Amino acid sequence: MERIPVAQSQRERLLLAMIEEVAEHGYATVSIAKVVARANVSRQTFYEEFAGKEEALFEACDAMLDRLVELAGSAYSNGDPWPIKVRLALRALLEELAANPEGARLITLELPAAGPSAHERYRQSTARFIPCFHTGREYGGRDGDLPRDTELMAVGGAEAIIFDEVAAGRVSRLPTLLPEILFTVLVPYLGPEQAVEQMRRAQVEA
C-alpha cells in the first residue's frame, strides 16, 4: 500500500486515501485504520476532521461531483444550439471521468451502494444534471407529448451506460461512447431521426 505524500494537507490526504481505498477494496470493507495508514496520519487526526467513515466518503464524493457539474455546466454554457450544448457537456463529463477512474468508481458504483443515506445523496447529485434537459422540451417542440419524468429518464439512460462501463473496468473508453450516450439523451426530445443526425456529428468530431 502506497502512502500519500505528507506535503498535502491532512484533510486532503485523508480524502484521497478514502478514494483510493474504496476504489481498490470497496466501501463495505474499507476501515478507518486502512485509510489513516494510507494517508500517513493518526486515527485521532481522522476524527478531528470527520465524524466517521460515511462523512469522509460523502465529502470525497461531493468534491468529485461538484467538479463534474462545474465542468459540464461550463461546457454547456459555451454551446449553441441546445443539442450542441448537451454534446459539449457530455464530452466534458466523460473526459473527466476517464481521467479519474478511481473517482469514477467512487461516485458511480460505491456511493449508491453504501446505504440508504448514500443512495439518496447519489440520487440528489445526479438530479443536478436535470436542468440541462428542460430546454430540450421547447427546442424539440414536443413538450406536450413528453412525460413529466422525461428529464429524469434521460439522465438515467446516460447513467446506466456509464455505470456498465465503470463496473466492467472500461472507464478509459467512456469518451468513445459520447455518440451513443448523446443519442440516448436526445431521442425523447428530437425524435430518432434528428437524434441519429446529432450522433453522427459527434462521431465525426470524435
Secondary structure, DSSP 8 states (H G I E B T S, - for coil): -----TTS-HHHHHHHHHHHHHHHH-GGG--HHHHHHHHT--HHHHHHH-SSHHHHHHHHHHHHHHHHHHHHHHHHHT--SHHHHHHHHHHHHHHHHHH-HHHHHIIIIITTTS-HHHHHHHHHHHGGGTHHHHHHHHHHT-GGGS-TTHHHHHHHHHHHHHHHHHHTT-GGGGGGGHHHHHHHHHHHHH-HHHHHHHHHHHHHH-
